[in-house]
Amino acid sequence: MPAEQMADAGAGPPVRPLDAIDRDILRMLQTDGRASIRSVAERVHVSRANAYARINRLIDDGVIRGFSARVDHERAGQGASAYITLKIVQNSWRTVRERLQALPGAAHIALVSGDFDVLLLVHTADNRALRELVLTRIQSIPEVLSTRTLLVFEETDLDSGGSPQAPQAHQPPQAPQGPLPPQEL
């Protein structure tokens, strides 16, 4: 592993093992990041003080990196989505990552192994904006050797259990009540 990657991997506090309650809290917050401390405590069968302390520890330890809304990009005016693969100059990951993070519509960036080096997910208003982003902005980065654009025709968010879930923009998020019904695949 290059020293650059090792420096990124070593950031943050040491990893503490998670117990079953921590994992239950994480699953619940992944499903509903707006869940109250009271509802979290009730669902995992601990006191509110214990739930509050555990959530804060998960945040302090970097396990929970933040809370966000799941967005229906099409309804938000971003009708074109694509995964863009990039081949980059060796040892230029940090520089390329900084440039990609500054791009409008960049949603996810990953350094990967295989036939290409970087996988980038972008959301743009339309194909014209996507073309402009790829041909003008990304391909003008000196460390980018080549790109390949994969258009997204349809996407489905997965909940923490791994089953398909409708985009949240169509209905307000609600905390599940009681046992969940079995999912039909």
C-alpha positions in Angstrom: 0.0 0.0 0.0 1.5 3.4 -1.0 2.4 5.7 1.9 -0.2 8.2 0.8 -3.0 5.6 1.2 -1.6 4.4 4.6 -1.7 8.0 5.9 -5.3 8.3 5.0 -6.2 5.0 6.5 -4.6 5.7 9.9 -6.5 8.9 10.6 -8.9 8.9 13.6 -9.2 7.2 16.9 -8.4 3.5 17.3 -11.2 1.2 16.3 -13.4 -0.1 19.2 -15.5 -3.3 18.8 -19.2 -2.7 18.5 -21.6 -4.7 20.6 -25.1 -5.8 19.5 -26.7 -2.7 20.9 -24.3 -0.4 19.0 -25.1 -2.3 15.8 -28.9 -2.0 16.5 -28.5 1.7 17.0 -26.6 2.1 13.8 -29.2 0.1 11.8 -32.0 2.2 13.3 -30.2 5.5 12.5 -29.4 4.3 9.0 -33.1 3.7 8.5 -34.2 7.0 10.2 -31.5 9.5 10.9 -34.1 11.7 12.5 -35.1 9.2 15.2 -35.3 10.7 18.7 -33.1 9.5 21.5 -36.2 8.3 23.2 -37.3 6.1 20.3 -33.8 4.8 19.9 -33.6 3.9 23.6 -37.0 2.2 23.5 -36.2 0.2 20.3 -32.8 -1.1 21.6 -34.0 -1.5 25.3 -31.6 0.9 27.0 -32.1 4.1 29.0 -32.2 7.4 27.2 -28.9 8.4 28.9 -27.3 5.2 27.7 -28.6 5.7 24.1 -27.4 9.3 24.2 -23.9 8.3 25.4 -23.6 5.4 22.9 -24.6 7.7 20.0 -22.1 10.3 21.1 -19.4 7.7 21.4 -20.2 6.4 17.9 -19.9 10.0 16.7 -16.7 10.7 18.6 -15.1 7.4 17.4 -15.9 8.3 13.8 -18.3 5.4 13.3 -21.1 7.8 12.6 -19.7 10.4 10.2 -22.8 12.5 10.0 -26.5 12.6 9.3 -28.0 13.4 5.9 -31.1 13.2 3.8 -31.5 10.7 1.0 -32.4 12.8 -2.0 -34.4 11.8 -5.1 -32.0 13.5 -7.5 -34.4 13.6 -10.4 -37.0 15.5 -8.3 -34.2 17.8 -7.1 -33.5 18.9 -10.7 -30.6 16.5 -11.3 -32.0 14.3 -14.0 -28.8 12.8 -15.2 -26.6 10.6 -13.1 -23.4 8.7 -14.0 -20.6 6.7 -12.7 -17.3 7.9 -14.2 -14.2 5.7 -14.1 -10.9 7.5 -14.2 -7.3 6.3 -14.8 -4.9 8.6 -13.1 -1.2 9.2 -12.9 0.4 7.0 -10.3 0.6 8.6 -6.8 -1.7 11.5 -7.7 -4.7 10.3 -5.7 -4.8 13.2 -3.2 -4.5 15.9 -5.9 -7.2 14.3 -8.1 -9.5 13.7 -5.1 -9.3 17.4 -4.1 -10.1 18.5 -7.7 -13.0 16.0 -7.9 -14.5 17.1 -4.6 -14.8 20.6 -5.9 -16.9 19.5 -8.9 -20.5 20.4 -8.9 -22.7 17.3 -8.5 -19.9 15.0 -7.3 -21.6 12.6 -4.8 -19.1 9.8 -4.2 -15.5 9.3 -4.9 -13.6 6.1 -4.4 -10.0 4.9 -5.0 -10.4 1.4 -6.3 -8.4 -1.5 -7.7 -8.8 -3.1 -11.1 -8.9 -1.7 -14.7 -9.3 1.9 -13.5 -8.2 3.9 -10.4 -11.1 6.1 -9.4 -14.9 5.7 -9.4 -16.8 8.9 -9.3 -20.6 9.3 -9.0 -22.1 12.5 -10.2 -25.5 14.0 -10.5 -26.2 16.8 -13.1 -29.2 18.7 -14.4 -29.1 16.9 -17.8 -26.9 15.2 -20.3 -25.6 18.5 -21.6 -24.3 19.4 -18.1 -22.9 15.9 -17.7 -21.0 16.2 -21.0 -19.6 19.6 -19.9 -18.5 18.2 -16.6 -16.7 15.2 -18.1 -15.2 16.8 -21.2 -14.3 20.2 -19.8 -13.8 19.8 -16.1 -12.7 16.3 -15.4 -10.6 15.6 -18.6 -8.8 18.9 -18.1 -7.3 17.7 -14.8 -3.7 17.0 -15.8 -3.4 13.8 -13.7 -6.4 12.2 -15.4 -5.2 9.9 -18.1 -8.6 8.7 -19.3 -12.3 8.5 -18.3 -15.3 6.3 -19.1 -18.8 7.4 -18.4 -21.6 5.0 -17.4 -25.0 6.5 -17.4 -27.4 5.6 -14.6 -30.8 4.7 -16.0 -32.4 3.9 -12.6 -31.2 3.7 -9.0 -32.6 2.2 -5.8 -31.4 3.1 -2.3 -31.0 0.1 -0.1 -31.9 0.2 3.6 -29.6 -1.2 6.2 -31.2 -4.6 5.8 -30.2 -4.8 2.1 -33.8 -4.9 0.7 -34.9 -2.3 -1.9 -36.5 0.8 -0.5 -38.5 3.5 -2.4 -36.7 6.9 -2.7 -37.4 9.0 0.4 -38.4 12.0 -1.6 -41.8 10.5 -2.5 -42.9 10.1 1.1 -41.9 11.5 4.4 -39.6 9.3 6.4 -41.2 7.5 9.3 -39.7 5.4 12.1 -40.9 1.8 11.8 -43.3 0.8 14.5 -43.2 -2.7 15.9 -41.8 -5.7 14.0 -41.2 -5.2 10.3 -43.2 -7.4 7.9 -41.2 -9.9 5.8 -40.1 -8.4 2.5 -41.1 -10.1 -0.7 -38.4 -10.2 -3.3 
